[in-house]
């Protein structure tokens, strides 16, 4: 429908253009169509105008679809190119254009009043200032990230999502994969940020000759693809880089300081560095330990003893969430599923460890039967 309307408008423009074009050429062709000079409204001239309008109308009727297709191709090409440009860069360019244009106009006004040369120097000076200003800002875009932060917050303020916090994903958290399940639960709010240097590290791992590393890298790329396409949480790719910092972990710390974000990681060492730097960290391992069921001494549970423990007579079982259960006297029950009674719970850096003993043994001890 829109295409037909545009074609009709193009035809009308052609008719009007043809009418005025032939009218302007009338003095030149008056000798050939047998009319007197200065006489513009006779049956012959009116027919001449109508002929011009119809001719140009037909031309525009046939070329309008071509022009529409050409415009759509240019628009699609521009749109695809702009998609590769980070939103931060677009916001910075717009900001720098406004500032430099205002400065250029203020400086060029007195120069414009210089006789003869002022008219030529003024626009050149304005364009030069705009070029220098945009180049200056883009070369230091990492230092202007606060502008994109304000821009993103204002864009989302209409939906009530003010004071959003950026969650910066570490390579270890991406490869781990549990971040997908956390996003699905809806407990992780704000904007997920994936930096370009983390993507580059993942690509190097995925291209590694070592099979294990290659599989881990490809898993990380699949996890990112799933987060970006299947999750409702917004995801942003940070294209900036800190070229003066060689290590990825140090770059993540710098990025967190720059955009005032939190780092999501499984890396114990990065966790400690962030604590020293005063950066908030969301450790997935700590989250997993925190949401494990709370077990108190004296509670009963069912466990399958699968192997020997470190001490004599001990057996080891595991709960569904991976928690280790050390069963005193459980060695003789290896391969069996038995009821155990919790005696104590030990919280370590690696997770929670439960100590228990078979319920039958506990009942025998309490009744005094040996």
N, C-alpha and C positions, 0 to 999 in steps of 0.2 A: 504493500500500500504506500509506504513512504517513498519507495523507488518510483512509483507512478506519479506521485505528487511532485517529486523533484524533477521528473522528466517534463511534466506539464509546465512547471515554473521555468525550466530551461528553454522550452519552446517559446513561451511568452517573452522571455528576455531576448531570444533570437528575433522574434517579430519586431519588437521595439528597436533593437539594434539595426536591423535591416531597414526599417522605415527612416531612421535618422541618418544612417549611412548613405542611403540613396538620395535623401534630401540634401545632404551636404555636397553630393556630387552633381546635383542638378545643373548648376551653372556650366559645368564642363561638358555635359551631354545634351544641353538644350539644343544645340545645332543639329544633333543627330535624331532627335525625336520631334523636330518641327514645332517648337514653341518659342514664344518671344521671351527675351531676357526679362526677369522680374515678375513674370506671371507664374505663380506657384500652385494655383488651385483651378485647374481645368480638368475635364475628363481624362485627358492624356496624362497629366501629371499625377492625378490621383491613381490611375492605373499603374503608373510608374512606381509610386510609393507602395502600393499593394503588392506589386511584383517583388520589390525589394524585401518587404516584410515576410512574404511567403517563402522566398528563397532562403533567407537567413533562419526563418522558423524551422524549415525542413532540415537545414544543416545542423542547427542546435538540437533538433529532435533526435537525430541519429548520433550525435557526438556526446550528448548528455550521459547516456549509460556508460560510455567509455570513460568519461571524466569521473563518474561516480565510482567505477571499479578502480580506477587509478588512485582516487582519494582514499578508498578503503584499504588498498594495498599499502599506501604510504602510512596510513594510520595504524595498521596491524604491525608493520615493520617498526614504527616508532614505539608502539606499545610493548613489543617483544624486547626491544633494546632497553626501554625504561625499567622493565621488570628485573633486569640484571643489575640495575643501579640501586644501591641501598637507600632506604628511606632517609637515613641520616644524611647522606650526601645531597639528596634533593632538598631537604630542609635547610642545610647549610648554604647551598647555592642560592636559594630564594632569599635567605636572610642576608647574605653578603651582597646580592644584587640590590636589594632595597637600600642598604646602608651606603654602598658605594655610589649608587645613582643619586642619592640625596647629597652626598659630599661633592660629587662631580658637578651637579647643577649649581650648588652654592659657589664653588670655585670658578666655574666657567661663566657665571653671570657677568662679573666685571671684565673678564677677558673678551666676552662677546661684544662689548662696547668699544673695543679698540678698532679704529678705522681700518677698513680693507681686510686685514688678516684676522681680525677677531672672529669673524663669521666662520672661518675655516678651522682655527685653532680650538675653538670652544667644543665642538662635538668630538674632535680627536682626543682632547684632554679627558672628556667624560668617558669615552670608550676605553681609553688607556687605564683610567682609574678603576673601572669595572673589571677589566681583565686582571689587573694586579690584585685587586681585592678578592676576587673569586679564587685565584691561584693561591693566594696567601692562606685563605681559610681552608681549602681542600688539602693543602700540604700539612696542615696542623689540625686535621679533623679530630684526632684523638683527644686534643685538648679542648675541643668544643662539644664533646659528647653530651654535656649537660643540656645543650639546646635540643638535641634529639630526644632526650629523656623528658623534657618539658613538653615537647611536641607530641610524643606518644601518650603522655598522661592526659593532655588536653583533648586528644582525639578520642579517648575512651571515657572522658568525664561525663559525657551524655548518658552512658549506660550505668553510671553510678560506681564505676570501678576506679575510684580515686586512690591515690597513694599506693599504686601497684609496686610490687617488688620484683626485680629481675632475678630469675633463678638461672645461674650460669652452669651448664653441664660440663663436667670433667670427662676426659676420655674413659676413665675407669667406670664411671657411673653409666655411660652410654653402653659400653661393652657388657656390663653386668646384666642389663636388660630389665631389671625390676622396676626401673623408672617408668616403664609403660604401664605396669599394673598400678603404680602409685598415681599416675595421671588419671587412670580410669576411675579410681575411687573418688576423685574430686577433692582430695585433701591438699593437693599442691595448687596454690593459687598464684596469680600474677602472670608474668610473661617468661616463657622458656627462651633462654638465649644460648645459641650455639655459635661459637667463634670460628672464624675461618681457619685459624691455626690448629684448632682441635680437629676440624674436618681434614686438614692436610695431614695431621698425624694419623688419623684413622685410615686415610688413603694409603699412607706408607705401610701401615700394619697390614692392610688388606693385600698389598702387593708383595709382602714379604715371602722369601723362598721357603721359610719355615711353615709347615702345614698348620701347626697349632696357632701360630700368630696370624696366619692368613685367614683362618676360620674365625678367629676372634675379631679381626678387623671387619670382615664381611658381616658378621653378626651385628657389630656396632652400627654399620651403615644401614642395615635392615631395620634396626631399632629406631634410628633417626627418621627413616622414611615412614615408619608406622606412626611415630609421634606426630609428624607433620601432616599426614594425610587422614589419620583416623581419630585423633584426639581433638576435643573441643577447645583445649587450652591453646592460646596464641603462641606461635613460635617465630622468633626472629633470628636471622643470620647476621652476626656481626662481622662485617667485611674488613674492619680495621685490623692493623697489626702493629706490634711494638717491635720494630726491627732492631732496636738497640738491646733488646732482651733475648738471649738465645733459648732459654728453657721455656717449655710450654707451661709448666706449673707457675713459674714467675710471671708469665704473661697473663695467666688467669687471675693471679693476685692483683696485678696492675689493672686489669679490666674491671674486676670487682670494685676496686677503689674508684675507678673512673666513672662508672655508671651507678655506683652505690647499690651493688647487687649482692646476692648470696651465692656461694659456690656449692653445687651438689656433687658429692664425690664419695668414693669408697677408699681413697688413698689415705692411709694413716699418716704418712709424712706430710702430705699437703694439708691435712686436717690440723696438724700441729703448727705448721707455718702460718696458716690463716689465723689461728688463735693468737699467735705472737704478734701478727700484724693488725689484730683487732677486726678481722673480717668474719662475718657470720657464715657458718658452714652447716649444711644439711647433709649429715652422713647417713647413707642408706643402711649400713650395717647397724648403726646405733638405733635407727628407726625399727629395723627388724627385731632387734633385741628388746626394744621397748614395748612392742605389741605382742610379744610372746605371752602365753597365758601365765598368770601368776600362780606359782605352786608354793604351798606352805608346808612346813614340817607337820607330819601327822596325816596328811591327805593320802588317799589311795589312788592308784592308777594301774592301767594294764600296759605291760611292756614286753617286747620280744627280745630276749637275750641273744645276741648274735656273735659275740666274740669274747675272748679273755680280756680282763683288765690288767693294769700295770702291777697291782698288788696280788699276792697269793689269794686264790679263792674268789676274786672279783670277776664279775661279768659286766659286759657293756651292752646297753640298749640305746635306741634312739627314738625320740618322739617324731611325730609327723612333720614338725617344723624344724627338725634337725638338732634339737637339744639333746645333749648326751646325758644318759642316765647310768650312773655307776652303781651296780647292784652288789652289795656285800654278800658274799656267799652265793653269788649267782653263777659261778662257773659250772656247777653241776646241772644248771638249767639251760645251757647253751642250746639254741634251736627250739626252745619252748617259749610259749606266750604265757606269762604268769602275772598274778596280781602282786604288786609291790607297795610298800609303805614308805613314804618320803621321810627321811631322817633329817636332811639339811639341804640347803640351796646355796651354791657359791656363784657369785657374779664375778666374772673375769673380763679382761679386755677382749678376749676372743668370743665371749658370749656367756650364757648361763649354763651351769653344770649342776645336775641334781644327783644327790646321793640317796640311795634307798636300800631296802632289804626286802627279801621275799615276805609276803604277808603271813605265810604259814610259820616262818621262823619267828616273826615278831609276836604272833599269837602264842607260840610255845614259850617264848621268853616271859611274856606277861602272865602266863598261867603257871609258870614255874616248872614246865616240862622240859627236860633236856633230852 
